[in-house]
Amino acid sequence: MKNIFWSLCIVVSVSFLWNNAFADVVKPAETTTKVCVDVKDKAGKPIKDAKGVVKQNCKEMKVHKKLEGTPVPVKK
């Protein structure tokens, strides 16, 4: 019984290490995009700084690769 338990532990650990070693190869790469939005006051007018440039809030967003599948068959 102990031999079966330890052999199962070894198989599980090797499969876990194998999957993590090639995880980057299988998954599509995620890219980041910088998105900026103008800052507005309560009246809806853009806020400008001392130089006269409109202030912006910028954030980085992840862009996921869109996966394509097969179309769903139509029932007749």
Secondary structure, 3 states (H helix, E strand, C coil): CHHHHHHHHHHHHHHHHHHHHCHHHHCCCCEEEEEEEECECCCCCECECCCCCECEEEEEEEECCCCCCCCCCCCC
